[in-house]
Amino acid sequence: MLIKIILSYILGYLKISVEGYYIERFINICKKNKIIIWNLKRRKDIQLHLNVRKGEFKELCKIAKKTGCKIKIENKKGLPFFLHKYKKRKIFIILLAILICLIILSSNFVWNVDIRVEDEQNLENISQNIEEAGLKTGKLKSQVNTKEIINKIRLERKDVAWMGIELKGTNAIVRLVKADEKPDIFDENEYCSIVSDKAGIITKINAQTGTANVKVGDTVNKGETLINGWMEGKYTGIRYVHAKGEVEAKVWHTKYKRILYNTTEKQETGKIEQKYSIKFNNFKINFHKKLSKFKIYDTIETEKKLKLFSDFYLPISIVRKTNKEIEEIEKTYNLEEAKNIGIQELQKELDDEIVDKENIVNKNINTYEVENGVDVYVTYEVLENIGTNEKIVF
């Protein structure tokens, strides 16, 4: 039915009202003669509003005369009436025809690349890699080799577990699944030692297989062997093994910041200005002066691509540039204020960095006054497992 209605718009249709005592008979005869009528709305008992094709109106008049009903044309809709209305405006018709041709032509190109990563995870620089692989806006769809692009990305990116590309209209939908980061796994038959991946002080060591190379209380550096991948017996001598065990150490996380007594801070005033541009693929037309009326400001730029349907994007986009005014405020701190500011900022950074906060065993804070401010050091001592496998090379 929807296709018939669309066809009716192309051919032209009329909105009419029918009035009479035999409306039911009128409708039945129309159906019997296979006259397409739609959008029926009944008013009272003797009045009916409906739509009918332009070419079937004469037949409808005969049925109305036969049933004793009166017909009145309320409105004329569709392409023929639209063209008739503007037939004297040749320039408008020509521009409309050019626009339709451009839309049909643009349907052969990709005008939007929609990248969707599962669970909204972050894949750094993935859009740039996809563009370099051959999928970018303005490219002919016939020249987009999806298999080749997928293979290039999979070879270049080890953090991509799966990738799929779907071309819908002028939209290219790229779906990605991020690969889980897995530690190097050594075969049980391979000889390996356990080495430190961080510097720290050993607090616990449990060598299940292999020979402990350090003891509780020892200070170790990154890369130092913790459990050797060999064992020595009285009668068997030295034999190499796949070292296993757990090593816990107290490691240090340190942050540093210098807080000046006299400083300039920036904050938003609440005043904004918005500037708009229209973009045709890579060509931009600005509807504003390039210079802002603000002396100091931050800029946020957003781009909205125009589309006819859900996946039919046009090579046209509206660019909105929002400038937020910034003012500089001079601030002066004394020694204690500077210390407190530095400590609070560094503690927040460390709290965000360390996942297992229950393993924090100590916090050290050191401050040193300098000529124009204070240097602040905050160190967290955290219990962590520091062992990782390293293959023995003979």
PyMOL commands that set and color helices and strands:
alter all, ss='L'
color gray80, all
select helices_A, chain A and resi 2-11+23-32+54-67+79-85+90-106+118-120+126-133+141-143+146-156+335-353+357-359
alter helices_A, ss='H'
color red, helices_A
select strands_A, chain A and resi 13-19+37-43+47-53+70-77+109-110+112-117+139-140+160-168+171-178+192-196+200-209+211-212+219-220+225-228+230-233+237-240+244-260+262-280+283-286+297-309+312-332+360-369+373-385+387-391
alter strands_A, ss='S'
color yellow, strands_A
deselect
rebuild
show_as cartoon
